[in-house]
Amino acid sequence: MIWTFTIVAIVVLVLLVIFMMQNQGQATVYFLGLEGQMALGVAMLLAAVGGAVVVAVVAAVRIIQLRSRGGAAARRLDHGKK
């Protein structure tokens, strides 16, 4: 199973490198009043990574919230048994 995920990850990485190589045209990027030029493929990669970070943070907060609720429910059940 681990080898399957490793192979899929390598294929995705190769496809990502191909995408970046084919999208080397310059793009003007604006962020918080700053302006700069960078390759279009790199700009899109940075945007995707930023989106993935936002999703990971939201998921982590949700997991922490659910674990907290689960712990509170377990403590209530323990108090009810005494």
VOTITOR-643833 format. One record per residue (C-alpha): x, y, z. Coordinates in steps of 0.02 Angstrom, whole numbers, plus 50000, padded with zeros to 5 digits. Example, Ala and Ser with C-alpha at 12.3 -4.5 7.8 and 13.67 -1.06 7.14 Angstrom:
2
506154977550390 506844994750357 
! end
This chain:
82
500005000050000 501425012050043 502255008449876 500645012749785 500555029749871 502405032649838 502205028949652 500665040249642 501625054149730 503085052449608 501905053049458 501055068649526 502755076649558 503315072949379 501695080249310 501945095749418 503715098149354 503095096349174 501735109149209 502985121449279 504175118949134 502805122049006 502185137849094 503765148349102 502955164149034 503135179149150 501625185249246 501425200849350 500935196349527 500175208449653 500105204749840 499755216849982 500295231849881 501855223249816 502125219749633 503325207849548 503655196649400 503775177849410 503475162649302 501635158449283 501905140349335 502795145549495 501435158349535 500085145049514 501085132749620 501245145549760 499375148949753 498995130249764 500185128049911 499375142949998 497665135149973 498285118450040 498975127050196 497285135450228 496395118650211 497645110150327 497435123650460 495535122650453 495615103550463 496805104150611 495665116250704 494175104950671 495105089450731 495625098450890 493825104050917 493155086350895 494465078851011 494055091851142 492205087751132 492585069151138 493655071251292 492315081651378 490995068451338 492115054651406 492385064351568 490505066651587 490245048051565 491595044251696 490775055951822 489095047851790 489775030451832 490435035552005 
! end
